[in-house]
Amino acid sequence: VFVTVPRPVPQDSVLHIEGGLFGHTDAPPIQVDVASTLSTFQATLAGNALQPTSPDVVTAGDPPAVTTGDRDTETLRRIMVDHLIGRGTTESIVGRAVGIYDAIDPEIVPSPKIRAALGALAGSFAEPAVEYLFSDVSCTGTPVTLVDFGEIPQGGTLLARVIFDDNGDRIVLLKPSLEGERFELLMPLLAHEAIHCDQVDTIEEETAASAFDILLYAQLLTIDPSLALEGTPLSRALNLDLIAMINSGRRYPESLGILASDGVTQALPGTNSPLRSFAEVIANAYDLPPSDSPAPEL
């Protein structure tokens, strides 16, 4: 007999079964202890979707204006180092980040803000993105020729995109309106775009890339929660995806995940979106075909 309940079950739960349920009216009731690793508090969290209460999390004003500091090499190097120190980064990793920042060719990455965002990936799980962008280890075996702010051809609402020019060179473009954003908010975008190394894109690839960038964003928030309250178009976009990820997950619904959680009917509660999971939110944002790979590879 299998019994399914719509919400996570906490520790020390007991299942009561009336004996007559199985056709024996005189049978005594049955009590079964239910094994669970969740406390009552955890089970309560797991059975309810996260809905933010601060309007700054989900609303956005105009994109930030670009200042002279946004284009100053020394200013961005200092801000990057301050960020790394605030992260509790070791001296050796700070040195590695500065090395990345100084080694990136300004002809390929003209913006010091983008170079700072790439350097600050040092010490994070997304650090390999730097190598995937600037060396021959990507799937095509060729590095990018440009990473910059620029108009995205047929970009629509996309914040960043990998394109290929007539020579087949890989280019990463970030929407021009993002130049005034804090460099930390650019880090997830760059980690995401590094995954796209060829001209074949599928919904599975976008889901995986989006999961990586939002996981990085979540880790950045643990260091500096103010990033979520910037009230800019980019912070809003990242916040919405993170809310969807928090409200997803098959193992522990209160944890980060991709697939739908038990007891959660909306990945973005308080909106008119019927989407139930992070995967559905991402799939809805991209008009892409599935790959030939089996779905479990997600």
C-alpha positions in Angstrom: 0.0 0.0 0.0 1.4 3.4 -1.0 0.1 6.5 0.7 0.9 9.9 -0.9 0.5 13.2 1.0 0.8 16.7 -0.6 3.3 18.1 1.9 6.6 17.0 3.5 6.1 14.9 6.7 8.1 16.0 9.8 9.9 13.7 12.3 8.0 11.8 14.9 4.9 11.7 12.7 2.5 8.7 13.1 0.1 7.4 10.4 -3.2 6.3 11.8 -5.1 3.7 9.7 -8.6 2.6 10.5 -8.8 -1.2 10.5 -12.0 -1.2 8.6 -10.3 0.5 5.7 -9.3 -2.9 4.3 -12.7 -4.4 4.6 -12.5 -5.9 8.1 -14.9 -3.9 10.2 -13.8 -5.5 13.4 -10.0 -5.0 12.8 -8.2 -2.7 15.3 -6.7 0.5 14.1 -3.1 0.5 12.9 -0.4 3.0 13.9 2.7 3.3 11.8 5.7 5.5 12.7 6.8 7.6 9.7 10.5 8.0 9.1 11.6 11.6 8.2 14.7 13.7 8.4 12.8 17.0 8.6 12.0 18.8 11.8 8.6 20.3 12.2 10.1 23.7 11.4 11.8 22.4 8.3 8.7 20.6 7.1 6.6 23.8 7.5 9.1 25.8 5.5 9.3 23.0 2.9 5.5 23.0 2.4 5.2 26.7 1.7 6.5 28.8 -1.1 8.8 31.8 -0.4 7.2 35.1 -1.2 9.3 38.2 -0.6 7.8 41.1 1.4 10.1 43.9 0.4 8.9 45.7 -2.8 12.6 46.4 -3.7 13.1 42.7 -4.4 10.7 42.5 -7.3 10.3 46.1 -8.5 12.8 48.0 -10.6 13.4 51.6 -11.5 15.5 52.9 -14.4 18.9 51.4 -15.1 21.7 53.1 -13.2 23.5 55.9 -14.9 27.0 55.3 -16.0 29.7 57.2 -14.0 33.3 57.9 -14.7 34.2 55.4 -12.1 32.4 52.7 -14.0 35.1 53.1 -16.7 38.1 53.7 -14.6 40.6 50.8 -14.4 42.1 51.6 -11.0 38.7 52.3 -9.4 37.3 49.0 -10.6 40.5 47.1 -9.4 40.1 48.6 -5.9 36.4 47.8 -5.8 37.0 44.2 -6.9 39.7 43.7 -4.2 37.4 45.2 -1.5 34.7 42.8 -2.6 37.0 39.8 -2.4 38.2 40.9 1.1 34.6 41.2 2.2 34.0 37.7 1.0 36.7 36.5 3.4 38.9 35.5 0.4 42.4 34.4 1.1 45.4 36.5 0.1 46.4 34.1 -2.6 42.9 34.1 -4.2 42.9 37.9 -4.1 46.2 37.8 -5.9 44.8 35.4 -8.5 41.8 37.7 -9.1 44.0 40.7 -9.6 46.2 38.6 -11.9 43.1 37.7 -14.0 42.0 41.4 -14.0 45.4 42.6 -15.2 45.9 39.8 -17.7 42.7 40.3 -19.6 43.4 42.1 -22.8 41.5 45.5 -22.9 41.2 45.0 -26.7 39.1 41.9 -26.0 37.3 43.2 -22.8 37.3 47.0 -23.1 35.2 47.6 -19.9 37.1 47.4 -16.6 33.8 46.7 -14.9 33.5 43.4 -16.9 37.1 42.6 -16.2 36.5 43.1 -12.5 33.4 40.8 -12.7 35.5 38.2 -14.3 38.4 38.6 -11.9 36.0 38.3 -8.9 35.0 34.8 -10.1 38.3 33.7 -8.6 37.7 31.4 -5.6 34.1 30.7 -6.6 32.8 27.5 -8.3 32.4 29.7 -11.4 36.1 30.5 -11.8 36.5 28.0 -14.7 34.3 30.4 -16.8 37.4 32.6 -17.2 39.3 29.8 -18.8 36.3 28.8 -20.9 36.1 32.3 -22.3 39.8 33.1 -22.9 41.5 29.7 -23.7 41.1 26.8 -26.0 39.3 24.5 -23.5 35.8 25.4 -24.7 33.8 23.0 -26.9 34.9 24.8 -30.1 38.6 25.1 -28.9 38.7 28.8 -29.6 38.5 31.8 -27.2 36.2 34.7 -27.4 37.3 37.7 -29.5 35.2 40.3 -27.6 33.3 40.6 -24.3 31.6 44.0 -24.1 28.5 46.1 -23.6 26.7 46.4 -26.9 23.4 46.1 -28.6 22.3 42.5 -28.9 21.1 41.5 -32.4 17.5 40.2 -32.1 18.1 40.3 -28.3 14.6 41.2 -27.3 14.6 41.2 -23.5 17.8 39.2 -23.2 20.4 40.8 -20.8 23.4 39.0 -22.4 24.0 36.8 -25.3 26.7 34.9 -27.2 26.8 35.7 -30.9 29.1 34.7 -33.7 30.3 37.1 -36.4 30.8 36.4 -40.1 34.1 34.9 -39.4 32.7 32.5 -36.8 34.3 34.3 -33.9 32.5 34.0 -30.6 31.4 37.3 -29.0 29.7 37.9 -25.6 27.5 41.0 -25.5 25.9 42.5 -22.4 23.0 44.9 -22.8 24.4 48.5 -22.8 22.0 49.5 -20.0 23.8 47.2 -17.7 27.0 49.2 -17.6 25.9 51.2 -14.6 25.0 48.1 -12.6 27.2 46.9 -9.7 29.9 44.6 -11.1 28.8 41.8 -8.7 25.5 41.6 -10.6 27.4 41.0 -13.8 29.2 38.0 -12.4 26.3 35.6 -12.8 25.7 36.7 -16.4 29.3 36.1 -17.4 29.3 32.7 -15.7 26.2 31.9 -17.7 27.4 33.0 -21.1 30.7 31.2 -20.7 28.8 27.9 -21.0 27.5 28.8 -24.5 30.5 28.0 -26.6 28.9 27.0 -30.0 26.0 28.0 -32.2 23.8 25.2 -30.9 21.5 26.1 -28.0 18.9 24.0 -26.3 16.5 24.5 -23.4 18.5 21.9 -21.4 21.7 24.0 -21.9 19.8 27.2 -20.9 18.3 25.6 -17.8 21.7 24.3 -16.7 23.4 27.7 -17.4 20.7 29.6 -15.6 20.9 27.3 -12.6 24.7 27.9 -12.4 24.3 31.7 -12.6 21.5 31.8 -10.0 23.4 29.6 -7.7 26.3 32.0 -7.9 24.0 34.9 -7.3 22.6 33.1 -4.2 26.1 32.7 -2.9 26.9 36.4 -3.5 23.8 37.4 -1.5 25.0 35.5 1.5 28.0 37.8 1.5 26.2 41.1 0.6 22.3 40.9 0.8 22.1 44.5 -0.4 22.6 43.2 -3.9 19.0 42.0 -3.9 17.7 45.5 -2.9 19.4 47.5 -5.7 16.0 48.0 -7.3 17.4 47.8 -10.8 16.2 45.8 -13.8 19.1 43.4 -13.4 18.7 42.8 -9.7 15.0 42.3 -10.2 15.6 39.7 -13.0 18.1 37.8 -10.8 15.8 38.0 -7.8 12.9 36.5 -9.6 14.9 33.6 -10.9 16.3 33.0 -7.4 12.8 33.0 -5.9 11.8 30.4 -8.5 14.9 28.3 -7.6 14.2 28.5 -3.9 10.6 27.4 -4.5 11.8 24.4 -6.5 13.6 21.2 -5.7 12.6 17.6 -5.4 14.6 16.4 -2.3 14.0 19.2 0.2 11.5 21.8 -1.2 12.9 24.5 1.0 16.3 24.1 -0.7 17.5 25.4 -4.0 16.4 23.2 -6.9 15.2 23.0 -10.5 12.1 20.7 -10.6 8.7 21.3 -9.0 8.4 21.0 -5.2 5.6 19.2 -3.4 3.1 21.6 -1.9 4.2 24.6 -4.1 1.7 25.6 -6.8 3.6 28.7 -8.0 7.3 29.1 -8.3 6.7 32.9 -8.3 3.9 33.3 -5.7 2.0 36.6 -5.7 2.2 36.9 -9.5 -0.2 35.7 -12.2 2.4 33.2 -13.4 1.2 29.5 -13.3 4.7 28.1 -13.6 5.5 25.7 -10.8 9.3 25.3 -11.0 12.6 27.0 -11.9 12.8 24.8 -14.9 9.4 25.9 -16.2 10.3 29.6 -15.6 13.5 29.2 -17.7 11.8 27.2 -20.4 9.1 29.8 -20.6 11.7 32.6 -21.1 13.4 30.9 -24.1 11.9 29.6 -27.3 14.3 26.7 -27.9 14.1 23.1 -28.9 15.0 20.3 -26.5 18.3 18.4 -27.1 18.5 14.8 -28.1 19.9 14.0 -24.6 17.6 12.3 -22.1 16.0 14.6 -19.6 17.7 13.1 -16.5 20.9 14.8 -17.6 19.4 18.0 -16.2 
